Amino acid sequence: MSIFVALLIFVGLFLITAGAIIFVFGPLLLLQPHLRTREWYSTFTDFLEPRDAQLPQEDIVLDTKEGFKLSCWFVKQPGGSRGTIIYLHGIGDCKIGGVPYAQLFYRRGFNVFLYDSRRHGNSGGHYCTFGFYEKHDLSLAIDYLHGRSDAHIGNIGVFGTSMGAAVALQAAAIDKRIAAVVAEASFTDLRTVMVDYQKRTIKLPWHFLRNLTMSRPQRLAHFKARFVSPIHAVQSVHKPVLFIHGTDDTRIRSEYSKALYDNANQPKDLFLIPRGDHTNLLNVGGSEYETRIVDFFEKNLE
């Protein structure tokens, strides 16, 4: 047997093995990502609920049309408000990550609504679909807020980070009640970011492996990955959008926010944070980061 033939056999066996592993474990990694928990957060912060930050807290449960329960917090101003901001967390995270933002927004006169995305935190659900179904859950939250006759809801803005940003952009394309969006570290579309993830985990960029990875999850969760496309959605959004990204993001490249910005309608803005990674923008961005976000919502929600 020649070295060339042996090499072809090795490559073939390697691809078959890699494909089999991806086919078996890919759906779990995609649809059921590893989750951050209250216990995980408790190792480095005491702010595990809004009340821990001396904020008024209402515990709320919303039922999706599929029968899943969404665990929510409502931080309501005691009197009038400047509007309401909904916080959407990223993949594998939960609403606890939004407590510092709730503190920031509440101090500036906004109501804040936070919830665990389906299949995250204390919410129900079997699978994560990166916005395919989650965008309708955001509309459900808006339905609830508009039904609160005891609260001054005002205009509604959405702050989403990572997957939450992708959900916010997809929802804004179909729900005109969203008045403004801050989209932090969003991907452009699910199929593209899956290739990036594949490169990081198994060092193989080939698209056919991406397609193999995506095929079974789509059947299990009954969704179409090609329709999870924030870059397509922004073309139908005609409300103000502020795109934020760290220049050193190692999970979702900052070029994606640049592409989203280029495809979005006016009014729009792009804020790149030097040396910012995927999950540290609140710390790295400092006062400028906080000011840009709050000023954006004050301008577009009042």
N, C-alpha and C positions, 0 to 999 in steps of 0.2 A: 504494500500500500504506500503510495507516494505521500509526501508531507502535505501536498496541496489537498489531496482527498481527505487525509486525516483532519486537516484544519476545517474543511467543509463539514465533516461529520461533527466535529467539536462545536462549531458554530451552530449547526442545526440542533444538536442536543441542548445547547445552552438556551437557544431561543424557545424551544419546546418547554423546557423546564421553567424559564422565566414567564412564559405565557401561562403555564398551568398555575404557577404561584399567584400571578396577577389575577387570573380568572377566579381563583378560590378566595383570596384575601382582599383583592381590590374592592369588591362591593362593601365589605365591612369597613375598610379604611375610609371610603368615600361617603357612604350613607350613615355610618355610625362612628364618627370621629371620637377620639379620646376626649373626655370632658374635664374641665376644671370644676372643682367642687368648693363648697363652703370650707371644708377642712383644708383644702389647698390654699385658699385665700387667708385663712386664719394664721398661717405660718409667718405672714409678714404684714398684716394689717388688722386693725380692730374695727374698721369700717365695713361690716358685713351686711348691713342694712341701712337704709336712709336714717332711721332713728339713731343709729350709732354716730351719725354726723350731726345730731341735733336737728334733724329735719322731720316735719310731719309726715307720717307714713300711713297709707292705707294699703292693706293686703287685698288683692282682687284676683279672682279667677275668671277667665273668659273661656267659653266653649267654642271651638272651631266647628265648621260645618261637618267635619269628619268625626267629631266627638272627642277630639283631643282637648285637654285642659291646659291653658296657658297661665303660668304663674306670673303675676304682675304686681308692681308697686306704683301707687299714685302719690306724688308729692305735690300737694295743692297749696297755693297761696291762700292766706286767711281772708283776703278781700279780693280786690281786682288783681288782674295779672297782665303782663305784657304779651301774653300768648302762651302756648304750650309746646314743649319740645319733647319728642319721643326719642328715647335712646335705644339703639339696636346694637347688640354686641357681635363679636366676631365668631368664627368657627371654633367650636370646642369651649367657648367661654360661656358666661352667664351674666345675668343682670347685676351681680355684685360688682363687676368691673365698671359699671356706670355710676356707682355711688359718688365718686369724686366729681363727675360731671354734673350730677344732680345737685350737689352742693354749690358748684359754680353757677349753674343756671338759676337755681332758686334764689341765691343771694342777689341776682340781678333782676329779680321780679318775675321770673317765668314759673309756670307749673311744669312739672317733669313727670313723664310716664315711662316706666321701664318694664320690660318683660323678658322672660326666658323664651327664646325661640323654640319652636317645636323640636323635640328630641334633645333638648339642652336643659341644664339646670333642673328646676323642679317642674318643668312642663312635660306634658305627655307627647306621644308621637313615636313612631317606629323609625323614621328615616329623616335625614337632612337632605333637602333638595336645592339648597343654595339660592333660593328665591323663587323657584317655580311655583311652589305652594305658599312659601313664606310671605310673598308680597300680598297675598289675600289676608293673611293674619294681621298684617299692618293695617289694612283697611278695616278689619274687625276692631282693632284697638281704637281707630278713629271713630267708628260707629259708637263705641262705648263712650268715648269722651264727649261726643256731641249729644249724647243722651243724659249727660250730667247737668241737670237744671240747677244744681246747688253750687256749681263752679263756673267761674268766668274762664272759658276755654280760649276764646280769641282765635287768632290764626294759628295754624299748626305747622311746626317745623320738625324736621327729622335729622338727628345726628346718628350716622351709622359708621361703624369702623369695620374694615375688612369685609367679611361676608355681610355684615349689617349694612355697610355702604352699598354693596351690590344689591341687596334687597331694597334699600331705600330708593335707589335709582330706578329699579324695575317697577316699584310701586308708584313712584311719581309719574311714570308714563301712563298709568291707567287710572289713578285716583287724583282728580283735580283739586281735592281738598287739601292736599299737601302744598303749603305755600312756599317752602324753601327747604333745601337739602344741604347738609354738610356731609360729603362723602370722603371718608378718610381711608386711604390704602385699599381702594377697591380694585378688583380684577376687571378685565375687559369682557371676557366671556369664559364660561366654565371649561370648554374644550381646550382653550389655549392654556389656562392656568394648570390644567391637569398635566399637560406636557411638561411644564416647569416642575411640578411636583414629582413627576416620574424621573426627570433628570436628577433631582436631588436625592431621591430614595434608592433608585436602582441604576442610575447613571446611564439610562438608555433613553434617547430622545425620540425613537421611532414612533411615528404617528399610528402605525397599525397596532402597537401595544396600547396606546392611549384608547384606540377604538375598542380593543378587547376589554380594557379596564372598564369602559363606560357601558358596554352593551348589557351586561348582566344587571348592574344597578338600575338602569333605566327600566328594565322589565320588572324588577322587584318593587321599585318605588313608584312605578307608573308615571314617569315623567320623561321629557325630551330634553337632553342636555343642550341641544342647539338653540333651544328657546331661552336658556339661561344666559342672557347676553346684555349686560349693562351698556355696552357700547352701542348696541342697537336701540336700547331703551332711551338713552339720553337724546336721541334725535327727535323723540316725541315729547320731551320735557320742555315746557316753556315757562318755567319758574326759576328763580335764582338758584344756582348751584355753586358751592365752594368746594373745590377738590383740594385735598390735603394729602401729602405723601412725604415720607422720609427718604432722603436721597440714598441712604445706605440700607434700605429695606432688603432683607435677605430672603423673604418669603414671597412677597408680591412686588415685582419691580416697579420703580417709580415711573418708568416709561408708560405703564398702563394708565396712570392718572393723567399723564400728558396726552395720551391718545384719547381718553375720555373727554378731556377738556377741548381738544381740537374738534371733536365730533359733536359737542354740546352746543345748544343755542344760547344766545345772550338772554339775560345777564349771567355771566359766569366769571369765576376767578380761580386761579391755581396758586397754591401756597406750598412750596417745597421747603422742607426743614432740613438744613445741612446736618449730616451725621445722625439723622433720625433713622431708627430701625422700625420694625413692624409694630411693636407693642410699647414703645417708650416715648411716644411723641408728646404726651402730657408733661413728662419730666424734661425731655431734651428741648422742647419748644419753649418752655417757660412762659413768662408773662406775655410775650408777643403772640404765642400760640393761643392762649386764653383770650387775649384781646381781639384777635382776628375772628375767632369763632363767635364770641358774644356780640361784637359789633355787627357781624353779619346777620345774626338773628334779630338784634334790635332794629336794624335797618329794614329788614324784610318781613317781620312779623307784626310790627306795630302799625 
